Amino acid sequence: MLLRLCIFYHSYQNQIHAIMHWQQIFFYDKIEKTSRKEINMALHVMDEASRCLGCKVPQCQKGCPISTPIPQVIRLLKEGKLDEAGRMLFENNPLTTVCSLVCNHENQCEGHCVLGRKGAPVHFSTIESYISTTYANKMTKGPAPSNGIRAAIVGSGPAGLTIAVILARYGYDVTIFEGKDQIGGVLRYGIPEFRLPKSVLDDFKYRHLDLKGIKFRPNTHIGGAIGIDDLFRDGYKAIFVGTGVWKPNALHIKGETLGHVHFGINYLNNPDSYCLGERVIVIGAGNAAMDVARTAIRKGVRYLTCFSITKKVAASHHEFSYAQLEGVQFEYNKAPVEITDEGVIFKDMAEDEEGRLTEIPGSETLYPADSVIISISQGPQNRIVNTTEGLAADAKGLLVADETGHTTRPGIFASGDVVNGARTVVEAVAHSKIVAESMHQYMQSLKQTEEAPD
């Protein structure tokens, strides 16, 4: 166990020699038990931290959707106050261990770092991951004192988990209802293991749910045997709906129901259930399509091509670069016309400077494939809306809610993808922090009303 971070080491011989000095020297406890990998990681992290300029107006923090106090965290780390840095990260973002791995850092914190204008930015993702995972091992505190008020969370994706953690800090009796067998939602069933190890989510459940007294009901669909009204009947004062978007968007072209055609979100749910063959076409070029493609390559697909209707992929440069490195091929300005037993017929599209697309007549071409995966985003399932009186959805099936999460029915709150459509994890967390405070205020107002003298 590390007591304080960090000494720089140069070689591993009979002993490890310190080679660099900071304002404060950091010592390891029981260094003989510390692995080479851990020490190398500490070296890298401190090297990155030392590059931070500590800007008075930190652009990195402005670029973070959840306004992570990056300069303060780095300063605490350099002062040897790792626990304080970790506490600051978790208080600001309950899913900091997750976001450090899956955020689009190149367009957020690291993309706004001033050092990136002429060279490499400070890689805060590495720093955040190291601090949060190291500090998480020390998070063994039990539940907050109970305030006796029940709150229900429907869905255990990033929005639901954020709400649950924050409400538990206030002492609410929180129960999470999840349709699948384990927590995580899209984090577990939509992001591949190589990007987000399941062990991170398992550790989160233990430290942030189990130890905090948050109850978890798996394999429970609200809107089936149990409805929203049943929750209110049983004393839940506020209900949060964060069921995500699990209904795949379809192309609505001929051949979409054939046996070798699959949807990306379904494939990522359990890739081992599929036998795709050697040659696969992925229709779509967003981040989810990159996850599909890279997963399929790891599962033995030899030839995989992603087709984009535009001249540039929608995925981040980071994910696109990794996909290319791993052997994924790309075709641009191609629109699917029909799926056949032999593959997919695409037509060429002309794209002008303003992004307008025009079909090129007579350009239809068959691209052969053993399997086809459609990955063009997804929308919400309407089980809860259809079974709950007074709960409105828009034309796309997304729940109608204001900026603070209030839906059209009092006591029911919502945020995340089920309100905004498919967005990033950190955006869901940021919005859900606001909604959690709104739920807290709502439930406290009910308590004050109930306690008021007649």
C-alpha positions in Angstrom: 0.0 0.0 0.0 1.4 3.4 -0.9 1.5 5.9 1.9 2.6 8.9 -0.1 3.2 9.6 -3.7 5.9 9.8 -5.2 9.7 9.2 -5.5 11.2 9.0 -9.0 13.2 5.9 -9.7 15.8 5.3 -12.3 16.8 1.6 -12.1 15.8 -1.6 -10.5 19.0 -3.2 -9.1 19.7 -4.0 -5.4 17.7 -0.9 -4.5 15.8 1.8 -6.3 17.6 5.1 -6.6 15.8 8.4 -6.5 16.8 10.7 -9.3 14.5 13.7 -9.2 13.6 16.2 -6.6 10.4 18.1 -5.9 9.6 20.7 -3.3 8.6 17.8 -1.2 10.1 14.3 -1.4 7.5 11.5 -1.5 8.1 8.1 0.1 6.8 4.7 -0.5 5.8 2.3 2.3 6.9 -1.3 1.8 8.5 -0.5 -1.5 9.7 -4.0 -1.9 6.1 -5.1 -2.5 5.4 -2.4 -5.1 5.5 -3.7 -8.7 7.5 -2.4 -11.5 4.3 -1.5 -13.3 3.0 0.6 -10.5 6.3 2.5 -10.2 6.4 3.1 -13.9 2.9 4.4 -13.8 3.8 6.7 -10.9 6.8 8.0 -12.9 4.6 8.7 -15.9 1.9 10.4 -13.8 4.2 12.7 -12.0 6.0 13.5 -15.2 2.7 14.6 -16.7 1.7 16.5 -13.6 5.0 18.4 -13.7 4.1 19.8 -17.1 1.0 21.5 -15.9 1.4 25.3 -16.0 -1.2 25.9 -13.3 -2.9 28.5 -15.4 -4.9 31.3 -13.6 -7.7 30.8 -16.1 -7.5 27.0 -16.7 -8.9 26.3 -20.2 -8.7 22.6 -19.4 -11.4 23.0 -16.7 -13.5 25.1 -19.1 -13.3 22.3 -21.6 -14.6 19.7 -19.1 -18.4 19.2 -19.2 -18.4 18.6 -15.4 -15.8 21.3 -14.6 -13.3 19.1 -12.9 -10.9 21.3 -10.8 -7.9 20.1 -12.8 -5.3 22.6 -11.6 -6.2 22.0 -8.0 -6.1 18.3 -8.3 -2.7 18.4 -10.0 -1.3 20.8 -7.4 -2.5 18.5 -4.5 -0.8 15.5 -6.2 2.5 17.4 -6.6 2.3 18.3 -2.9 1.9 14.7 -1.9 -1.8 15.0 -1.0 -3.1 12.2 -3.1 -6.0 11.4 -0.8 -7.2 15.0 -0.9 -6.9 15.0 -4.7 -8.9 11.8 -4.9 -11.5 13.1 -2.6 -11.9 16.2 -4.7 -12.3 14.1 -7.9 -15.0 11.9 -6.4 -16.9 14.7 -4.8 -17.1 16.5 -8.1 -17.7 13.3 -10.2 -18.9 10.1 -8.6 -17.9 8.3 -11.9 -14.4 9.7 -12.1 -12.8 6.3 -12.4 -15.0 5.6 -15.4 -14.7 9.0 -17.0 -10.9 8.9 -16.8 -11.1 5.9 -19.2 -13.9 6.7 -21.6 -14.2 10.5 -21.9 -13.4 12.1 -25.2 -10.4 13.9 -23.7 -9.1 15.2 -27.0 -12.1 17.4 -27.4 -12.5 18.3 -23.7 -9.9 18.9 -21.0 -6.8 17.8 -23.0 -8.1 19.5 -26.2 -8.3 22.8 -24.3 -4.9 22.6 -22.6 -2.8 25.6 -23.7 0.3 23.3 -24.1 -1.6 21.5 -26.9 -1.4 24.6 -29.1 2.2 24.0 -30.0 2.9 20.5 -28.6 1.4 17.7 -26.5 -1.2 18.7 -23.9 -1.0 17.5 -20.3 -2.7 14.1 -20.3 -5.0 14.6 -17.4 -6.8 11.4 -18.3 -3.8 9.4 -17.1 -3.5 11.5 -14.0 -7.2 11.2 -13.1 -7.2 7.5 -13.6 -4.2 7.0 -11.4 -5.4 9.2 -8.6 -9.0 7.9 -8.7 -8.1 4.2 -8.8 -5.5 4.5 -6.1 -7.7 6.5 -3.8 -10.8 4.3 -4.4 -9.0 1.5 -2.6 -9.3 3.6 0.6 -13.0 4.3 0.2 -14.4 2.0 2.8 -16.7 4.4 4.7 -20.2 3.1 5.5 -23.6 4.7 4.8 -24.5 8.3 5.8 -27.0 8.7 8.7 -30.5 7.9 7.3 -33.0 10.7 6.9 -35.8 8.1 6.6 -36.9 9.1 3.1 -37.1 6.6 0.2 -35.9 7.4 -3.4 -36.1 5.1 -6.4 -33.7 5.0 -9.3 -34.8 3.3 -12.5 -31.8 2.3 -14.5 -28.2 2.0 -13.4 -26.4 3.7 -16.3 -24.2 6.7 -15.7 -27.1 9.0 -14.9 -28.8 6.6 -12.5 -25.5 5.8 -10.6 -24.7 9.5 -10.2 -28.1 10.2 -8.8 -27.9 7.2 -6.4 -24.5 8.2 -5.0 -25.4 11.8 -4.4 -28.8 11.1 -2.8 -27.1 8.4 -0.6 -24.7 11.1 0.6 -27.7 13.0 1.9 -28.9 10.0 3.8 -31.8 8.9 1.5 -32.8 5.2 1.4 -32.0 4.5 -2.2 -33.1 1.5 -4.3 -31.9 1.0 -7.9 -34.1 -1.0 -10.2 -32.2 -2.4 -13.2 -33.6 -4.5 -16.1 -30.3 -6.4 -16.6 -28.4 -8.6 -14.2 -25.6 -6.2 -13.2 -25.1 -2.4 -12.8 -23.7 -0.1 -15.5 -26.2 0.2 -18.3 -24.4 1.3 -21.4 -21.1 1.3 -19.4 -21.3 -2.4 -19.0 -23.4 -3.5 -22.0 -22.4 -0.9 -24.6 -18.7 -0.1 -24.0 -16.2 -2.9 -24.7 -14.0 -4.5 -22.1 -10.9 -3.2 -23.7 -12.1 0.4 -23.2 -13.8 0.0 -19.8 -12.9 -3.1 -17.8 -15.9 -4.7 -16.0 -13.8 -4.8 -12.9 -14.0 -1.0 -12.7 -17.8 -1.2 -12.5 -17.6 -4.1 -10.0 -15.4 -2.1 -7.7 -17.8 0.9 -8.1 -20.7 -1.2 -7.0 -18.9 -2.5 -3.9 -17.5 0.9 -2.8 -20.3 3.3 -3.8 -23.4 1.1 -3.6 -22.9 -1.9 -1.3 -20.8 0.0 1.4 -23.2 2.9 1.3 -26.3 0.9 1.8 -27.8 1.4 -1.6 -30.1 -1.4 -2.5 -30.0 -3.0 -6.0 -32.8 -5.0 -7.7 -31.5 -6.7 -10.8 -33.6 -8.1 -13.7 -36.5 -5.8 -12.7 -38.3 -3.9 -15.4 -40.3 -0.9 -14.2 -43.4 -0.9 -16.5 -43.8 -4.6 -16.4 -44.8 -6.5 -13.2 -44.0 -3.3 -11.2 -45.0 0.2 -12.3 -44.2 3.7 -11.3 -47.5 3.9 -9.3 -46.4 0.9 -7.3 -43.3 2.7 -6.2 -45.3 5.7 -5.0 -47.6 3.3 -3.2 -44.7 1.8 -1.4 -43.5 5.1 0.0 -40.9 6.3 -2.5 -41.1 10.1 -2.4 -39.2 10.7 -5.6 -38.4 8.5 -8.6 -35.6 9.0 -11.1 -35.9 7.5 -14.6 -32.6 7.0 -16.4 -33.3 4.0 -18.6 -31.1 5.2 -21.5 -31.6 4.5 -25.2 -31.6 0.8 -26.1 -33.8 0.7 -29.2 -31.6 0.6 -32.3 -32.3 3.1 -35.1 -33.1 1.2 -38.3 -32.2 2.0 -41.9 -35.6 1.0 -43.2 -34.2 -0.5 -46.3 -34.8 -3.9 -48.0 -32.9 -6.8 -46.4 -32.7 -5.4 -42.9 -34.4 -8.4 -41.4 -32.1 -11.0 -43.0 -30.4 -13.5 -40.6 -26.9 -12.1 -41.1 -27.9 -8.5 -40.2 -27.4 -7.2 -36.6 -27.6 -4.0 -34.7 -24.6 -2.5 -33.1 -26.0 -1.9 -29.6 -27.3 -5.6 -29.5 -23.9 -6.9 -30.6 -22.0 -5.0 -28.0 -24.4 -6.3 -25.3 -22.9 -9.8 -25.8 -20.5 -10.2 -28.7 -19.8 -13.9 -27.9 -23.3 -14.7 -28.9 -22.6 -13.9 -32.6 -20.8 -15.8 -35.3 -20.0 -13.1 -37.9 -17.7 -14.9 -40.3 -14.5 -13.5 -41.8 -15.8 -10.5 -43.7 -18.0 -7.9 -41.9 -19.5 -4.5 -42.9 -20.4 -2.0 -40.3 -22.9 0.7 -41.4 -22.1 3.8 -39.4 -18.9 5.6 -38.4 -19.5 7.1 -35.0 -17.8 6.1 -31.7 -20.3 3.2 -31.2 -19.4 1.9 -34.6 -15.7 2.1 -33.7 -16.5 0.0 -30.6 -18.4 -2.5 -32.7 -15.6 -2.7 -35.3 -12.7 -3.1 -32.8 -14.7 -5.7 -30.8 -15.4 -7.7 -33.9 -11.7 -7.7 -34.9 -10.8 -9.0 -31.5 -13.4 -11.8 -31.9 -11.7 -13.1 -35.0 -13.2 -11.1 -38.0 -10.4 -10.8 -40.6 -11.8 -8.1 -42.9 -14.0 -5.3 -41.5 -15.0 -2.1 -43.2 -17.0 0.8 -41.8 -19.1 2.8 -44.2 -19.6 6.5 -43.6 -22.2 8.5 -45.5 -20.1 11.7 -45.1 -16.5 12.3 -46.1 -15.3 12.3 -42.5 -16.2 9.8 -39.8 -18.4 11.0 -36.9 -16.1 9.2 -34.3 -13.5 11.1 -32.4 -10.0 11.2 -33.9 -8.7 9.1 -31.0 -11.2 6.2 -31.6 -10.8 6.5 -35.4 -7.0 6.2 -35.1 -7.2 3.2 -32.9 -9.6 1.5 -35.3 -7.3 2.2 -38.3 -4.3 0.9 -36.3 -6.2 -2.3 -35.6 -7.0 -3.0 -39.2 -10.4 -1.5 -39.7 -11.0 -0.2 -43.3 -13.1 2.8 -44.2 -15.3 3.8 -47.1 -16.7 7.4 -47.4 -19.7 9.0 -49.0 -21.5 5.7 -49.3 -25.2 5.3 -48.6 -26.8 1.8 -48.2 -29.5 1.0 -50.7 -30.2 -2.7 -50.0 -28.9 -5.6 -47.9 -28.7 -8.9 -49.7 -27.5 -12.4 -48.8 -24.2 -11.6 -50.4 -23.5 -8.2 -48.8 -24.7 -4.6 -49.0 -25.4 -2.5 -52.1 -24.2 1.1 -51.6 -24.6 4.2 -53.8 -22.1 7.0 -54.0 -22.9 10.4 -52.5 -21.5 13.7 -53.6 -20.9 16.1 -50.7 -20.5 19.9 -51.1 -18.6 22.3 -48.9 -21.6 22.8 -46.7 -22.1 19.1 -46.1 -25.1 18.7 -48.4 -25.3 15.2 -49.9 -26.5 14.3 -53.4 -26.9 10.9 -54.9 -24.7 9.9 -57.8 -27.0 8.1 -60.3 -25.8 4.7 -61.5 -23.2 4.3 -58.8 -24.8 1.3 -57.0 -22.2 -1.3 -56.1 -22.4 -4.5 -54.1 -19.9 -4.9 -51.3 -19.6 -8.5 -50.2 -20.0 -9.5 -46.5 -20.7 -12.5 -44.3 -22.4 -10.3 -41.8 -23.7 -6.7 -41.6 -23.9 -4.6 -38.4 -26.0 -1.5 -38.4 -24.6 1.1 -35.9 -26.4 4.4 -36.5 -27.3 5.4 -32.9 -30.4 4.4 -30.9 -33.5 5.7 -29.2 -35.5 5.1 -26.1 -37.9 2.2 -25.3 -41.2 3.4 -24.1 -42.2 0.8 -21.5 -42.4 3.3 -18.6 -44.1 6.1 -20.7 -46.8 3.7 -21.9 -47.6 2.4 -18.4 -47.4 5.7 -16.5 -50.2 8.2 -16.5 -49.1 11.9 -16.8 -45.6 11.1 -18.0 -45.0 12.7 -21.4 -42.5 12.0 -24.2 -41.6 13.9 -27.3 -41.9 12.7 -30.9 -38.7 10.7 -30.7 -39.9 9.0 -27.5 -37.5 10.9 -25.2 -38.9 11.9 -21.9 -39.9 15.6 -21.6 -38.1 17.2 -18.7 -36.8 20.6 -17.8 -33.2 21.6 -17.1 -33.5 20.5 -13.4 -35.0 17.1 -14.3 -38.6 17.7 -13.5 -40.9 15.7 -15.8 -44.5 16.3 -16.6 -45.5 14.3 -13.5 -44.7 15.6 -10.0 -42.2 13.4 -8.2 -40.7 11.9 -11.3 -37.4 13.1 -12.5 -35.2 12.2 -15.5 -31.9 12.9 -17.1 -29.3 11.3 -19.3 -29.8 9.7 -22.7 -33.5 9.0 -22.1 -34.0 12.8 -22.1 -31.2 14.1 -24.3 -30.7 11.2 -26.7 -27.3 9.4 -27.0 -24.6 11.6 -25.4 -21.3 11.1 -23.6 -20.9 9.6 -20.2 -19.6 12.8 -18.6 -22.5 14.8 -20.1 -24.9 12.4 -18.4 -23.0 12.8 -15.1 -22.9 16.6 -15.3 -26.7 16.9 -15.9 -27.5 14.3 -13.3 -25.7 16.2 -10.6 -28.1 19.1 -11.2 -31.1 16.7 -11.2 -29.9 15.0 -7.9 -30.0 18.4 -6.2 -33.4 19.1 -7.6 -34.7 15.8 -6.2 -33.1 16.6 -2.8 -34.9 20.0 -2.7 -38.2 18.4 -3.8 -38.1 15.7 -1.2 -37.1 18.1 1.5 -40.0 20.4 0.6 -42.4 17.4 1.0 -40.9 16.7 4.4 -41.3 20.3 5.5 -45.0 20.2 4.3 -45.7 17.0 6.2 -44.1 18.4 9.4 -45.8 21.7 9.2 -48.5 22.2 11.9 -52.1 22.2 10.7 
